[in-house]
Amino acid sequence: EGTVFRILLVEDQVVNQRVMTAMLQKMMGARQRVTVANDGVEGLAAATKHGRAFDLILMDIQMPHMDGLECTRGIRRWEREAAADGQRYFICAVTAHATEEDRRDCLAAGMDHFLTKPVVPAVLREMLASRPGAAFLPPPPPPPPTFPPAPCPPPTP
């Protein structure tokens, strides 16, 4: 069995929820548990309701009711004012907004990392591998061989 890496995915689009969950499942197998929040309001509640319930938060930016920037600010405010353990969530933006200004806005709101959509599996794996507690990720699959194909034998008469 081993440790389960707990991930909160804050994402309003069902297709994106399924794609990200499938990528995480493929990379980590049964060693991950994804909880989905459909917007920032649900994400803030999930992140703060039961103390420190997650090892990683993956945060979309544009969502109804409360966007990812405001949700992140709310989580950081909770950590300063009410979290008893003094720990800080690792929050990674996952967004289609890929400009340098978007990146700065995410970091200014309190996010720790920034991934752009569509998420490249190798980039997601690299970010996950850098997280404490995710060291049990299986190694990436080996690259396919790059040798030239064998020549075809001459035809037999």
DSSP file with accessible surface (Angstrom, degrees, kcal/mol):
  #  RESIDUE AA STRUCTURE BP1 BP2  ACC     N-H-->O    O-->H-N    N-H-->O    O-->H-N    TCO  KAPPA ALPHA  PHI   PSI    X-CA   Y-CA   Z-CA
    1    1 A E              0   0  224      0, 0.0     2,-0.1     0, 0.0    29,-0.0   0.000 360.0 360.0 360.0 -78.5    0.0    0.0    0.0
    2    2 A G        -     0   0   65      2,-0.1     2,-0.1    29,-0.0     0, 0.0  -0.314 360.0 -19.3  86.0-171.0    2.3    2.8    1.2
    3    3 A T        -     0   0   95     -2,-0.1     2,-0.5   130,-0.0   133,-0.0  -0.422  55.7-139.3 -74.3 145.1    1.5    6.5    1.5
    4    4 A V        -     0   0   50     -2,-0.1     2,-0.6    28,-0.0    28,-0.2  -0.917  12.3-139.9-105.6 127.9   -1.4    8.1   -0.3
    5    5 A F  E     -a   32   0A   2     26,-3.1    28,-2.2    -2,-0.5     2,-0.5  -0.805  19.1-144.3 -89.2 117.7   -0.6   11.6   -1.8
    6    6 A R  E     -a   33   0A  69     -2,-0.6    49,-3.0    26,-0.2    50,-1.3  -0.750  19.8-175.2 -94.2 122.4   -3.7   13.7   -1.2
    7    7 A I  E     -ab  34  56A   0     26,-2.9    28,-2.8    -2,-0.5     2,-0.6  -0.951  17.1-155.5-122.7 131.3   -4.5   16.2   -4.0
    8    8 A L  E     -ab  35  57A   0     48,-2.6    50,-3.0    -2,-0.4     2,-0.7  -0.930  12.2-163.0-102.5 119.0   -7.2   18.9   -4.1
    9    9 A L  E     -ab  36  58A   4     26,-3.1    28,-2.9    -2,-0.6     2,-0.8  -0.922   2.4-167.3-104.2 112.2   -8.2   19.7   -7.7
   10   10 A V  E     +ab  37  59A   0     48,-3.2    50,-2.9    -2,-0.7     2,-0.3  -0.884  34.3 134.6-102.8 103.2  -10.0   23.0   -7.9
   11   11 A E        -     0   0    6     26,-2.4    52,-0.1    -2,-0.8    28,-0.1  -0.969  43.4-159.2-156.1 129.9  -11.5   23.1  -11.5
   12   12 A D  S    S+     0   0   38     -2,-0.3     2,-0.6    50,-0.3    -1,-0.1   0.705  71.0  85.2 -89.5 -19.8  -14.9   24.0  -12.8
   13   13 A Q     >  -     0   0  103      1,-0.2     4,-2.3     2,-0.0     5,-0.2  -0.734  65.3-152.1 -90.3 121.5  -14.7   22.2  -16.2
   14   14 A V  H  > S+     0   0   69     -2,-0.6     4,-2.5     1,-0.2     5,-0.2   0.878  96.0  53.5 -59.8 -41.5  -15.7   18.5  -16.0
   15   15 A V  H  > S+     0   0  100      1,-0.2     4,-2.6     2,-0.2    -1,-0.2   0.939 110.5  46.8 -60.8 -44.3  -13.5   17.6  -19.0
   16   16 A N  H  > S+     0   0   57      1,-0.2     4,-2.5     2,-0.2     5,-0.3   0.874 110.1  54.1 -65.4 -36.6  -10.5   19.2  -17.4
   17   17 A Q  H  X S+     0   0   21     -4,-2.3     4,-2.4     1,-0.2    -1,-0.2   0.938 111.8  44.7 -60.0 -45.8  -11.3   17.4  -14.1
   18   18 A R  H  X S+     0   0  175     -4,-2.5     4,-2.5     2,-0.2    -2,-0.2   0.898 113.3  49.5 -67.4 -42.4  -11.4   14.1  -15.9
   19   19 A V  H  X S+     0   0   76     -4,-2.6     4,-2.4     2,-0.2    -2,-0.2   0.948 114.6  43.8 -63.1 -48.5   -8.2   14.7  -17.9
   20   20 A M  H  X S+     0   0   10     -4,-2.5     4,-2.5     2,-0.2     5,-0.2   0.925 114.0  50.2 -65.4 -42.2   -6.2   15.8  -14.8
   21   21 A T  H  X S+     0   0   45     -4,-2.4     4,-2.6    -5,-0.3    -1,-0.2   0.921 111.5  49.0 -62.3 -41.0   -7.5   13.0  -12.6
   22   22 A A  H  X S+     0   0   60     -4,-2.5     4,-2.6     2,-0.2    -1,-0.2   0.902 110.5  50.7 -65.5 -40.7   -6.7   10.4  -15.4
   23   23 A M  H  X S+     0   0   31     -4,-2.4     4,-2.2     2,-0.2    -2,-0.2   0.933 112.4  46.4 -61.7 -45.4   -3.1   11.9  -15.7
   24   24 A L  H  X S+     0   0    0     -4,-2.5     4,-2.8     2,-0.2     5,-0.4   0.906 112.1  51.1 -64.5 -40.3   -2.6   11.7  -12.0
   25   25 A Q  H  X S+     0   0   97     -4,-2.6     4,-2.5    -5,-0.2    -2,-0.2   0.922 110.8  48.6 -61.7 -43.7   -4.0    8.1  -11.9
   26   26 A K  H  < S+     0   0  188     -4,-2.6    -1,-0.2     1,-0.2    -2,-0.2   0.893 117.8  40.9 -65.2 -38.6   -1.7    7.0  -14.7
   27   27 A M  H  < S+     0   0   11     -4,-2.2    -2,-0.2    -5,-0.2    -1,-0.2   0.866 132.3  19.8 -76.3 -38.3    1.4    8.6  -13.0
   28   28 A M  H >< S-     0   0    0     -4,-2.8     3,-2.0     1,-0.2    -3,-0.2   0.503  82.3-164.7-116.5  -8.4    0.7    7.6   -9.4
   29   29 A G  G >< S-     0   0   23     -4,-2.5     3,-0.9    -5,-0.4    -1,-0.2  -0.237  73.2 -13.7  57.7-137.7   -1.7    4.7   -9.5
   30   30 A A  G 3  S+     0   0   89      1,-0.2    -1,-0.3     3,-0.0    -5,-0.1   0.488 120.3  86.1 -76.0  -1.3   -3.4    3.9   -6.2
   31   31 A R  G <  S+     0   0   81     -3,-2.0   -26,-3.1    -6,-0.2     2,-0.3   0.300  84.1  63.9 -85.7  11.5   -0.9    6.1   -4.4
   32   32 A Q  E <   -a    5   0A  19     -3,-0.9     2,-0.4   -28,-0.2   -26,-0.2  -0.954  58.8-163.8-131.5 152.7   -2.9    9.2   -5.0
   33   33 A R  E     -a    6   0A 127    -28,-2.2   -26,-2.9    -2,-0.3     2,-0.5  -0.960  12.7-159.6-135.0 118.1   -6.4   10.4   -4.0
   34   34 A V  E     -a    7   0A  31     -2,-0.4     2,-0.5   -28,-0.2   -26,-0.2  -0.870   4.5-167.0-102.0 128.3   -7.9   13.3   -5.8
   35   35 A T  E     -a    8   0A  53    -28,-2.8   -26,-3.1    -2,-0.5     2,-0.5  -0.960  16.3-146.0-108.4 129.9  -10.7   15.4   -4.3
   36   36 A V  E     -a    9   0A  53     -2,-0.5     2,-0.4   -28,-0.2   -26,-0.2  -0.843  13.5-170.4-102.8 131.5  -12.5   17.7   -6.8
   37   37 A A  E     -a   10   0A   3    -28,-2.9   -26,-2.4    -2,-0.5     6,-0.1  -0.976  16.1-148.0-113.8 133.0  -13.8   21.1   -6.0
   38   38 A N  S    S-     0   0   68     -2,-0.4     2,-0.3   -28,-0.2   -28,-0.1   0.520  73.3  -3.2 -83.8  -7.3  -16.0   22.6   -8.7
   39   39 A D  S  > S-     0   0   17     24,-0.1     4,-2.4   -28,-0.1     5,-0.1  -0.954  86.0 -81.9-166.2 178.9  -15.1   26.3   -8.0
   40   40 A G  H  > S+     0   0    0     26,-1.6     4,-2.9    24,-0.6     5,-0.2   0.827 122.1  57.8 -64.2 -32.9  -13.1   28.5   -5.6
   41   41 A V  H  > S+     0   0   73     23,-0.3     4,-2.1     2,-0.2    -1,-0.2   0.958 112.0  41.2 -62.9 -48.3  -15.9   28.5   -3.0
   42   42 A E  H  > S+     0   0   81      1,-0.2     4,-2.7     2,-0.2    -2,-0.2   0.883 114.5  53.7 -65.5 -37.3  -15.8   24.7   -2.8
   43   43 A G  H  X S+     0   0    0     -4,-2.4     4,-2.5     2,-0.2    -2,-0.2   0.919 108.5  47.8 -63.9 -44.3  -12.0   24.7   -3.0
   44   44 A L  H  X S+     0   0   40     -4,-2.9     4,-1.6     2,-0.2     5,-0.2   0.932 113.4  48.3 -63.0 -43.4  -11.6   27.2   -0.1
   45   45 A A  H  X S+     0   0   50     -4,-2.1     4,-2.1    -5,-0.2    -2,-0.2   0.933 113.2  47.1 -62.6 -44.9  -14.0   25.1    2.0
   46   46 A A  H  X S+     0   0   26     -4,-2.7     4,-0.5     1,-0.2     7,-0.2   0.902 112.9  48.9 -64.9 -39.4  -12.2   21.8    1.3
   47   47 A A  H  < S+     0   0    0     -4,-2.5     6,-0.4    -5,-0.2    -1,-0.2   0.788 124.0  28.8 -72.1 -25.7   -8.8   23.3    2.0
   48   48 A T  H >< S+     0   0   31     -4,-1.6     3,-0.8    -3,-0.2    -2,-0.2   0.581  98.9  81.6-113.7 -10.6   -9.7   24.8    5.3
   49   49 A K  H 3< S+     0   0  152     -4,-2.1    -3,-0.1     1,-0.2    -2,-0.1   0.893 103.8  24.4 -69.4 -43.6  -12.5   22.7    6.7
   50   50 A H  T 3< S-     0   0  142     -4,-0.5    -1,-0.2     1,-0.4     2,-0.1  -0.196 109.8-104.6-117.8  40.9  -10.6   19.8    8.3
   51   51 A G  S <  S-     0   0   32     -3,-0.8     2,-1.4     1,-0.1    -1,-0.4  -0.436  88.9  -6.5  71.5-144.7   -7.2   21.3    9.0
   52   52 A R  S    S+     0   0   49      1,-0.2    -1,-0.1    -2,-0.1    -4,-0.1  -0.648  74.3 155.3 -90.8  91.9   -4.5   20.2    6.6
   53   53 A A        +     0   0   25     -2,-1.4     2,-0.3    -6,-0.4    -1,-0.2   0.490  52.6  56.5 -97.6  -4.1   -6.2   17.6    4.5
   54   54 A F        -     0   0   16     -7,-0.2   -47,-0.2    -3,-0.1     3,-0.1  -0.941  53.5-156.2-134.1 151.9   -4.1   17.8    1.3
   55   55 A D  S    S+     0   0   50    -49,-3.0     2,-0.3    -2,-0.3    35,-0.3   0.619  88.8  14.2 -92.2 -19.4   -0.5   17.5    0.2
   56   56 A L  E     -b    7   0A   0    -50,-1.3   -48,-2.6    33,-0.1     2,-0.5  -0.980  60.8-151.8-157.4 141.9   -1.0   19.6   -3.0
   57   57 A I  E     -bc   8  91A   0     33,-2.4    35,-3.1    -2,-0.3     2,-0.6  -0.990   6.7-161.3-120.2 124.2   -3.7   21.9   -4.4
   58   58 A L  E     -bc   9  92A   0    -50,-3.0   -48,-3.2    -2,-0.5     2,-0.5  -0.932  20.1-164.0-101.9 119.9   -4.0   22.2   -8.2
   59   59 A M  E     -bc  10  93A   0     33,-3.2    35,-2.8    -2,-0.6   -48,-0.2  -0.917  15.5-153.4-121.8 115.8   -5.9   25.5   -8.8
   60   60 A D        -     0   0   10    -50,-2.9    35,-0.2    -2,-0.5     3,-0.1  -0.369  13.2-148.1 -68.4 162.0   -7.7   26.7  -12.0
   61   61 A I  S    S+     0   0   18     33,-0.4     7,-2.7     1,-0.2     2,-0.8   0.870  76.8  55.4-101.5 -55.6   -7.9   30.4  -12.3
   62   62 A Q  S    S+     0   0  131      5,-0.2   -50,-0.3     6,-0.1    -1,-0.2  -0.728  70.5 138.0 -88.4 111.0  -11.1   31.3  -14.1
   63   63 A M        -     0   0   20     -2,-0.8   -24,-0.1    -3,-0.1   -25,-0.0  -0.979  51.8-100.9-145.6 155.0  -14.1   29.8  -12.3
   64   64 A P  S    S+     0   0   63      0, 0.0     2,-2.6     0, 0.0   -24,-0.6  -0.312  98.5  15.2 -71.7 163.6  -17.6   31.0  -11.4
   65   65 A H  S    S+     0   0  160    -26,-0.1     2,-0.3   -25,-0.1   -26,-0.1  -0.241 138.0  11.4  71.4 -52.7  -18.5   32.2   -7.9
   66   66 A M  S    S-     0   0   41     -2,-2.6   -26,-1.6     4,-0.0   -25,-0.2  -0.894  78.5-137.1-154.0 125.9  -14.8   32.6   -6.8
   67   67 A D     >  -     0   0   62     -2,-0.3     4,-2.3   -28,-0.1    -5,-0.2  -0.219  31.4-101.4 -80.0 173.4  -11.8   32.5   -9.0
   68   68 A G  H  > S+     0   0    0     -7,-2.7     4,-2.3     1,-0.2     5,-0.2   0.805 118.8  56.2 -66.5 -29.9   -8.5   30.7   -8.2
   69   69 A L  H  > S+     0   0   26     -8,-0.4     4,-2.4     2,-0.2    -1,-0.2   0.948 111.3  42.6 -67.3 -46.7   -6.7   33.9   -7.2
   70   70 A E  H  > S+     0   0   74      2,-0.2     4,-2.4     1,-0.2    -2,-0.2   0.899 113.3  53.0 -67.6 -38.2   -9.3   34.8   -4.6
   71   71 A C  H  X S+     0   0    0     -4,-2.3     4,-2.4     2,-0.2    -1,-0.2   0.938 109.8  48.6 -60.3 -45.3   -9.5   31.2   -3.4
   72   72 A T  H  X S+     0   0    0     -4,-2.3     4,-2.8     1,-0.2     5,-0.2   0.920 109.8  51.4 -62.0 -43.8   -5.7   31.1   -3.0
   73   73 A R  H  X S+     0   0   98     -4,-2.4     4,-2.4     1,-0.2    -1,-0.2   0.906 110.1  50.7 -59.3 -40.4   -5.8   34.4   -1.0
   74   74 A G  H  X S+     0   0    5     -4,-2.4     4,-2.4     2,-0.2    -2,-0.2   0.901 110.2  48.7 -64.3 -40.7   -8.5   32.9    1.2
   75   75 A I  H  X S+     0   0    0     -4,-2.4     4,-2.6     2,-0.2    -2,-0.2   0.934 112.1  48.5 -64.2 -45.2   -6.4   29.8    1.9
   76   76 A R  H  X S+     0   0   10     -4,-2.8     4,-2.1     2,-0.2    -2,-0.2   0.897 110.6  51.4 -63.5 -38.0   -3.3   31.9    2.7
   77   77 A R  H  X S+     0   0   93     -4,-2.4     4,-2.6    -5,-0.2     5,-0.3   0.938 110.2  49.5 -63.3 -44.4   -5.4   34.1    5.0
   78   78 A W  H  X>S+     0   0   43     -4,-2.4     4,-3.2     1,-0.2     5,-1.9   0.912 108.8  53.0 -59.7 -42.7   -6.7   30.9    6.8
   79   79 A E  H  <5S+     0   0   21     -4,-2.6    -1,-0.2     3,-0.2     7,-0.2   0.911 113.8  42.6 -61.2 -40.5   -3.1   29.7    7.1
   80   80 A R  H  <5S+     0   0  175     -4,-2.1    -2,-0.2    -5,-0.2    -1,-0.2   0.888 127.0  29.3 -70.8 -39.2   -2.1   32.9    8.8
   81   81 A E  H  <5S+     0   0  146     -4,-2.6    -2,-0.2    -5,-0.2    -3,-0.2   0.791 134.9  10.1 -96.8 -31.1   -5.1   33.3   11.0
   82   82 A A  T  <5S+     0   0   64     -4,-3.2     2,-0.3    -5,-0.3    -3,-0.2   0.616  84.9 108.8-130.2 -20.2   -6.4   29.9   11.9
   83   83 A A      < -     0   0   19     -5,-1.9     3,-0.5     1,-0.2   -35,-0.0  -0.515  47.7-161.6 -69.9 125.6   -4.2   27.0   10.8
   84   84 A A  S    S+     0   0  110     -2,-0.3    -1,-0.2     1,-0.2    -5,-0.0   0.732  79.5  60.8 -80.4 -21.2   -2.7   25.6   14.0
   85   85 A D  S    S-     0   0   74      2,-0.1    -1,-0.2     1,-0.1     3,-0.1   0.569  92.5-132.9 -90.2  -7.3    0.3   23.7   12.4
   86   86 A G        +     0   0   68     -3,-0.5     2,-0.1     1,-0.2    -2,-0.1   0.557  61.7 134.7  70.7   4.1    2.1   26.7   10.9
   87   87 A Q        -     0   0  119     -8,-0.0     2,-0.4     1,-0.0    -1,-0.2  -0.369  47.9-138.2 -81.5 168.2    2.4   24.7    7.6
   88   88 A R        -     0   0  133     -3,-0.1     2,-0.1    -2,-0.1   -12,-0.1  -0.993  14.6-123.7-131.4 129.6    1.7   26.1    4.2
   89   89 A Y        -     0   0    4     -2,-0.4     2,-0.7   -14,-0.1   -33,-0.1  -0.400  22.0-125.0 -63.7 146.9   -0.1   24.4    1.3
   90   90 A F        -     0   0   29    -35,-0.3   -33,-2.4    -2,-0.1     2,-0.5  -0.879  33.1-169.2 -91.7 114.9    1.7   24.0   -2.0
   91   91 A I  E     -c   57   0A   0     -2,-0.7    21,-3.1    19,-0.2    22,-1.3  -0.950   6.3-167.6-113.5 124.6   -0.7   25.6   -4.5
   92   92 A C  E     -cd  58 113A   0    -35,-3.1   -33,-3.2    -2,-0.5    22,-0.2  -0.949  17.4-134.6-114.4 120.7    0.0   25.2   -8.2
   93   93 A A  E     -cd  59 114A   0     20,-2.7    22,-2.9    -2,-0.5     2,-0.4  -0.504  17.2-170.2 -68.0 138.6   -1.9   27.2  -10.7
   94   94 A V  E     + d   0 115A   4    -35,-2.8   -33,-0.4    -2,-0.2     2,-0.3  -0.912  29.9 144.5-131.5 102.3   -3.2   25.2  -13.7
   95   95 A T  E     - d   0 116A   0     20,-2.3    22,-2.1    -2,-0.4   -35,-0.0  -0.971  60.2-136.5-146.1 154.2   -4.5   27.6  -16.3
   96   96 A A  S    S+     0   0   69     -2,-0.3     2,-1.0    20,-0.3    20,-0.1   0.591  86.2  95.6 -81.5 -13.7   -4.9   28.4  -19.9
   97   97 A H        +     0   0   63      1,-0.1    -2,-0.1     5,-0.1    -1,-0.0  -0.698  50.6 167.5 -81.1 105.9   -3.8   32.0  -19.2
   98   98 A A        +     0   0   65     -2,-1.0    -1,-0.1     4,-0.1     2,-0.1   0.189  24.1 120.0-114.6  16.9   -0.1   31.7  -20.0
   99   99 A T  S  > S-     0   0   76      1,-0.1     4,-2.2     4,-0.0     5,-0.1  -0.360  73.2-114.6 -79.1 164.3    1.3   35.2  -20.1
  100  100 A E  H  > S+     0   0  105      1,-0.2     4,-2.6     2,-0.2     5,-0.2   0.874 119.0  55.7 -63.9 -34.3    4.0   36.4  -17.8
  101  101 A E  H  > S+     0   0  116      2,-0.2     4,-2.6     1,-0.2    -1,-0.2   0.919 106.0  50.5 -64.9 -40.9    1.5   38.8  -16.2
  102  102 A D  H  > S+     0   0   38      2,-0.2     4,-2.3     1,-0.2    -2,-0.2   0.922 110.5  50.1 -60.9 -43.4   -0.8   35.9  -15.4
  103  103 A R  H  X S+     0   0  102     -4,-2.2     4,-2.4     1,-0.2    -2,-0.2   0.935 111.1  48.2 -60.9 -45.8    2.1   34.1  -13.8
  104  104 A R  H  X S+     0   0  136     -4,-2.6     4,-2.9     1,-0.2    -1,-0.2   0.900 109.9  52.6 -61.6 -42.1    3.0   37.1  -11.7
  105  105 A D  H  X S+     0   0   68     -4,-2.6     4,-1.7     2,-0.2    -1,-0.2   0.909 110.0  48.8 -61.2 -41.3   -0.7   37.5  -10.6
  106  106 A C  H  X>S+     0   0    3     -4,-2.3     5,-2.4     2,-0.2     4,-0.6   0.932 113.9  44.7 -64.5 -45.8   -0.8   33.9   -9.5
  107  107 A L  H ><5S+     0   0   61     -4,-2.4     3,-1.1     1,-0.2    -2,-0.2   0.907 111.5  53.5 -66.6 -38.5    2.5   34.1   -7.5
  108  108 A A  H 3<5S+     0   0   88     -4,-2.9    -1,-0.2     1,-0.3    -2,-0.2   0.836 104.2  56.3 -65.1 -31.6    1.3   37.5   -6.0
  109  109 A A  H 3<5S-     0   0    6     -4,-1.7    -1,-0.3    -5,-0.2   -33,-0.2   0.642 131.3 -93.6 -73.9 -14.9   -1.9   35.8   -4.9
  110  110 A G  T <<5S+     0   0   12     -3,-1.1   -19,-0.2    -4,-0.6    -3,-0.2   0.509  75.4 144.7 116.3   7.7    0.2   33.3   -3.0
  111  111 A M      < -     0   0    5     -5,-2.4    -1,-0.3    -6,-0.2   -19,-0.2  -0.445  37.4-153.5 -76.3 155.7    0.5   30.4   -5.4
  112  112 A D  S    S+     0   0   50    -21,-3.1     2,-0.3     1,-0.2   -20,-0.2   0.643  70.4  16.3-102.5 -21.1    3.8   28.5   -5.4
  113  113 A H  E     -d   92   0A  69    -22,-1.3   -20,-2.7    -7,-0.1     2,-0.4  -0.958  62.0-141.8-152.0 166.0    4.0   27.1   -9.0
  114  114 A F  E     +d   93   0A  29     -2,-0.3     2,-0.4   -22,-0.2   -20,-0.2  -0.986  14.7 178.0-143.1 119.2    2.4   27.7  -12.4
  115  115 A L  E     -d   94   0A   6    -22,-2.9   -20,-2.3    -2,-0.4     2,-0.3  -0.970  20.3-139.2-119.0 142.6    1.4   25.1  -15.1
  116  116 A T  E     -d   95   0A  62     -2,-0.4     4,-0.3   -22,-0.2   -20,-0.3  -0.737  31.1 -85.2-101.7 149.7   -0.3   26.0  -18.3
  117  117 A K  S    S+     0   0   44    -22,-2.1     2,-0.1    -2,-0.3   -19,-0.0  -0.755 110.6  51.2 -90.6 145.3   -3.1   24.1  -20.0
  118  118 A P  S    S-     0   0  122      0, 0.0     2,-0.3     0, 0.0    -2,-0.2   0.482  96.0-139.0 -69.3 138.7   -3.0   21.8  -21.8
  119  119 A V        -     0   0   18     -2,-0.1    -2,-0.1    -4,-0.1     3,-0.1  -0.513   6.1-137.0 -72.2 129.6   -0.8   20.3  -19.1
  120  120 A V    >>  -     0   0   82     -4,-0.3     4,-2.4    -2,-0.3     3,-0.7  -0.770  11.7-137.4 -85.6 123.7    2.1   18.3  -20.5
  121  121 A P  H 3> S+     0   0   72      0, 0.0     4,-2.9     0, 0.0     5,-0.2   0.878 102.3  53.4 -52.8 -40.5    2.4   15.1  -18.5
  122  122 A A  H 3> S+     0   0   66      1,-0.2     4,-2.1     2,-0.2     5,-0.1   0.881 110.2  47.9 -64.0 -35.5    6.2   15.3  -18.2
  123  123 A V  H <> S+     0   0   67     -3,-0.7     4,-2.2     2,-0.2    -1,-0.2   0.914 112.3  48.7 -72.1 -40.4    5.9   18.8  -16.8
  124  124 A L  H  X S+     0   0    0     -4,-2.4     4,-2.9     2,-0.2     5,-0.2   0.940 111.2  50.8 -62.0 -45.2    3.3   17.7  -14.3
  125  125 A R  H  X S+     0   0   42     -4,-2.9     4,-2.9    -5,-0.2    -2,-0.2   0.917 109.0  51.5 -58.9 -43.7    5.5   14.7  -13.3
  126  126 A E  H  X S+     0   0  146     -4,-2.1     4,-1.0     2,-0.2    -1,-0.2   0.923 111.7  46.5 -61.3 -43.5    8.5   17.0  -12.7
  127  127 A M  H >< S+     0   0    4     -4,-2.2     3,-0.6     1,-0.2     4,-0.4   0.941 114.2  48.0 -64.7 -44.8    6.4   19.3  -10.5
  128  128 A L  H >< S+     0   0    0     -4,-2.9     3,-1.7     1,-0.2    -2,-0.2   0.911 107.3  55.8 -61.6 -42.0    5.0   16.3   -8.6
  129  129 A A  H 3< S+     0   0   58     -4,-2.9    -1,-0.2     1,-0.3    -2,-0.2   0.762 101.7  58.6 -64.5 -22.6    8.4   14.8   -8.1
  130  130 A S  T << S+     0   0   74     -4,-1.0    -1,-0.3    -3,-0.6    -2,-0.2   0.595  88.0  95.8 -81.6  -9.7    9.6   18.0   -6.5
  131  131 A R  S X  S-     0   0   54     -3,-1.7     3,-2.0    -4,-0.4     4,-0.1  -0.652  83.3-113.8 -85.8 134.1    7.0   17.7   -3.7
  132  132 A P  T 3  S+     0   0   98      0, 0.0    -1,-0.1     0, 0.0    -2,-0.1  -0.356 104.9  27.6 -59.6 138.1    7.8   16.2   -0.4
  133  133 A G  T 3  S+     0   0   43     -4,-0.1     3,-0.3  -128,-0.0    -4,-0.1   0.262 102.2  83.6  92.2 -13.8    5.8   13.0    0.0
  134  134 A A    X   +     0   0    0     -3,-2.0     3,-1.7    -6,-0.2    -3,-0.1   0.252  53.1 107.5-102.7  13.1    5.6   12.4   -3.7
  135  135 A A  T 3   +     0   0   93      1,-0.3    -1,-0.2    -4,-0.1    -6,-0.1   0.656  66.3  72.0 -65.7 -11.7    9.0   10.7   -3.8
  136  136 A F  T 3   +     0   0   53     -3,-0.3    -1,-0.3  -105,-0.1    -2,-0.1   0.309  66.6 130.5 -87.8   9.8    7.2    7.4   -4.3
  137  137 A L    <   -     0   0   23     -3,-1.7  -109,-0.1     1,-0.1  -110,-0.0  -0.403  67.3-110.8 -58.0 137.3    6.3    8.3   -7.9
  138  138 A P        -     0   0   38      0, 0.0    -1,-0.1     0, 0.0    -2,-0.0  -0.357  42.4 -93.7 -66.0 152.3    7.1    5.5  -10.2
  139  139 A P        -     0   0  111      0, 0.0    -3,-0.0     0, 0.0     0, 0.0  -0.299  48.7 -94.6 -64.4 153.8   10.0    6.3  -12.5
  140  140 A P        -     0   0   82      0, 0.0  -113,-0.0     0, 0.0   -18,-0.0  -0.308  50.4 -91.5 -64.8 154.4    9.0    7.7  -15.9
  141  141 A P        -     0   0  106      0, 0.0     0, 0.0     0, 0.0     0, 0.0  -0.344  49.8 -99.4 -64.5 148.8    8.7    5.1  -18.7
  142  142 A P        -     0   0  113      0, 0.0     0, 0.0     0, 0.0     0, 0.0  -0.357  42.7-102.4 -66.9 150.3   12.0    4.7  -20.7
  143  143 A P        -     0   0  111      0, 0.0     3,-0.1     0, 0.0     0, 0.0  -0.352  45.0 -94.1 -68.3 155.1   12.1    6.5  -24.0
  144  144 A P        -     0   0  103      0, 0.0     0, 0.0     0, 0.0     0, 0.0  -0.320  52.8 -88.1 -65.9 153.5   11.6    4.4  -27.1
  145  145 A P        -     0   0   97      0, 0.0     0, 0.0     0, 0.0     0, 0.0  -0.299  32.5-157.9 -62.1 149.1   14.7    3.1  -28.7
  146  146 A T        +     0   0  141     -3,-0.1     0, 0.0     2,-0.0     0, 0.0   0.029  46.6 124.4-118.4  25.1   16.3    5.4  -31.2
  147  147 A F        -     0   0  151      1,-0.1     3,-0.1     3,-0.0     0, 0.0  -0.540  68.5 -99.0 -84.3 154.7   18.3    3.0  -33.3
  148  148 A P        -     0   0  107      0, 0.0    -1,-0.1     0, 0.0    -2,-0.0  -0.349  46.0 -95.8 -70.0 153.2   17.8    2.8  -37.1
  149  149 A P        -     0   0  119      0, 0.0     3,-0.1     0, 0.0    -3,-0.0  -0.316  44.7 -99.5 -66.7 151.3   15.6    0.0  -38.4
  150  150 A A        -     0   0   86      1,-0.1     2,-0.0    -3,-0.1    -3,-0.0  -0.430  44.7-102.0 -68.2 144.7   17.4   -3.1  -39.6
  151  151 A P        -     0   0  122      0, 0.0    -1,-0.1     0, 0.0     0, 0.0  -0.355  39.0-105.5 -66.8 150.0   17.8   -3.3  -43.4
  152  152 A C        -     0   0  118      1,-0.1     0, 0.0    -3,-0.1     0, 0.0  -0.512  37.6-110.5 -72.3 139.9   15.3   -5.6  -45.2
  153  153 A P        -     0   0  110      0, 0.0     3,-0.1     0, 0.0    -1,-0.1  -0.397  41.3 -95.1 -67.0 151.9   16.9   -8.8  -46.4
  154  154 A P        -     0   0  109      0, 0.0     2,-0.0     0, 0.0     0, 0.0  -0.321  49.9 -93.9 -66.3 150.4   17.2   -9.2  -50.1
  155  155 A P        -     0   0  123      0, 0.0    -3,-0.0     0, 0.0     0, 0.0  -0.345  38.2-121.7 -63.1 145.6   14.4  -11.0  -51.8
  156  156 A T              0   0  130     -3,-0.1     0, 0.0     1,-0.1     0, 0.0  -0.736 360.0 360.0 -89.1 137.1   14.9  -14.7  -52.3
  157  157 A P              0   0  178      0, 0.0    -1,-0.1     0, 0.0     0, 0.0  -0.151 360.0 360.0 -72.2 360.0   14.7  -15.9  -55.9
